[in-house]
Each structure stands twice: as C-alpha cells, then as structure tokens.
Amino acid sequence: MWVRISTADGGKAVANRARVADTFWGRLRGLMLAPPLPPGEGLLLEPCTSVHMLFMRFPIDVVFLAADLRVVACYHSLRPWVGLSGWHRDAAKALELPAGTLIAAGIVPGMQFTLERL
C-alpha cells in the first residue's frame, strides 16, 4: 500500500508517495540494502517507536508520529550503519525520508500531518 503524507496546516506534501511497512517482515527489512529514496518518496513504518541504521547505505531523515499523526520527534540525516534514534513512547509510526527533507519542508515537533491512501 502507498500513501501521501502532507502537513495539515497547508497541505504541503512531505512524501508524495510513501510505502507502508505494516508487517513484521516489511518493518524488519525497511530500507536495509535498498537504493536511496528518490525525492518525494518515503517509507512509513507502523507500529514503530525507534529505528536503527544497520545495513543502510545512505542517510535518511526520520519523523516519529503519534497515532493522530502529530509529529513527536525529528531526526536529521541519520548516518548509515551507525545512526540510531531514541525510543519514543508516544510514537505509533515512523516516516523515513530522503536526507534534507525535514529542513526543506520546515517540519518540527508538534506539527500535524494528514495521510491519504493512493
């Protein structure tokens, strides 16, 4: 399944197209050994409260979201192999995006997102 994720305040797309990983195997594989995400694409992990960067070949931005799609935490340019997020008790999902996306879109904790199935 694919979704579009936008900011609730102005409808600015954060990910025009994000693949949903909502099974154990989908979340386990994530982006490991995958090619870099193209601009506008992402991976939505659900449920998810933390991420690691083992077996990753490129940096990514990560946004942790509560069940109501409110931004709980942001991580900028997590490094391949050694990057690690903290654990976020309030998070229900994690959105992985190309590095630099969060700064370019002005995403900060507390923002509200919307999700649309494609």
MOTAQUI-V871103 format. One record per residue. RES is the residue in one letter. OMEGA is omega in radians with two decimals (none if undefined). NEAR is the number of other C-alpha atoms within 12 Angstrom. D_CENTER is the distance of its C-alpha to the mean C-alpha in whole Angstrom. Layout:
BEGIN
RES/OMEGA/NEAR/D_CENTER + RES/OMEGA/NEAR/D_CENTER
END
This chain:
BEGIN
M/3.12/17/15 + W/3.14/21/13 + V/2.98/26/12 + R/-3.13/28/12 + I/-3.07/37/10 + S/3.03/29/12 + T/-3.10/27/14 + A/-3.05/21/16 + D/-3.12/14/19 + G/3.13/14/19 + G/3.11/19/17 + K/-3.10/22/16 + A/3.02/30/13 + V/3.04/41/10 + A/3.09/40/9 + N/-3.11/27/12 + R/3.11/28/12 + A/3.08/32/9 + R/3.12/33/10 + V/3.06/34/10 + A/-3.07/27/11 + D/3.04/23/13 + T/3.12/17/16 + F/-3.09/14/17 + W/3.11/14/17 + G/3.11/20/14 + R/-3.13/27/12 + L/-3.14/21/15 + R/3.13/21/14 + G/3.12/33/11 + L/-3.13/35/11 + M/3.10/26/14 + L/3.11/17/17 + A/3.03/18/15 + P/3.14/15/16 + P/3.09/23/14 + L/3.03/29/11 + P/3.09/21/14 + P/3.12/22/13 + G/3.14/28/12 + E/3.14/28/10 + G/3.08/36/6 + L/3.12/42/6 + L/3.13/39/5 + L/3.09/37/7 + E/-0.11/30/10 + P/-3.14/27/12 + C/3.12/36/10 + T/3.08/29/11 + S/3.10/31/11 + V/3.03/40/10 + H/-3.08/31/12 + M/3.10/29/13 + L/3.12/23/16 + F/3.07/20/17 + M/-3.10/25/15 + R/-3.06/20/16 + F/3.11/27/14 + P/3.09/32/12 + I/2.92/40/9 + D/3.12/41/7 + V/3.07/46/4 + V/3.04/49/5 + F/-3.06/45/7 + L/3.01/38/9 + A/-3.14/28/12 + A/3.14/22/14 + D/3.11/19/15 + L/3.01/30/12 + R/-3.12/31/13 + V/3.14/32/10 + V/-3.09/32/12 + A/3.12/33/10 + C/3.04/36/9 + Y/-3.10/36/9 + H/3.02/28/11 + S/3.03/25/12 + L/-3.04/30/12 + R/3.08/24/15 + P/3.10/24/15 + W/-3.03/19/17 + V/-3.11/17/18 + G/-3.14/24/14 + L/3.08/23/14 + S/2.97/27/12 + G/3.07/22/14 + W/-3.08/20/14 + H/-3.08/23/14 + R/-3.09/17/16 + D/-3.10/22/15 + A/3.04/30/12 + A/-3.08/27/11 + K/3.01/36/8 + A/3.10/45/5 + L/3.12/53/1 + E/-3.02/51/3 + L/3.05/44/5 + P/3.13/34/9 + A/3.14/30/11 + G/-3.10/25/12 + T/-3.06/32/10 + L/3.12/34/10 + I/-3.12/19/14 + A/-3.11/18/15 + A/3.14/22/13 + G/-3.11/17/15 + I/3.11/34/12 + V/3.08/24/13 + P/3.14/21/13 + G/3.12/21/15 + M/3.12/29/14 + Q/3.10/28/14 + F/2.95/33/12 + T/-3.10/27/13 + L/3.14/31/13 + E/3.09/23/15 + R/3.10/16/16 + L/none/14/17
END
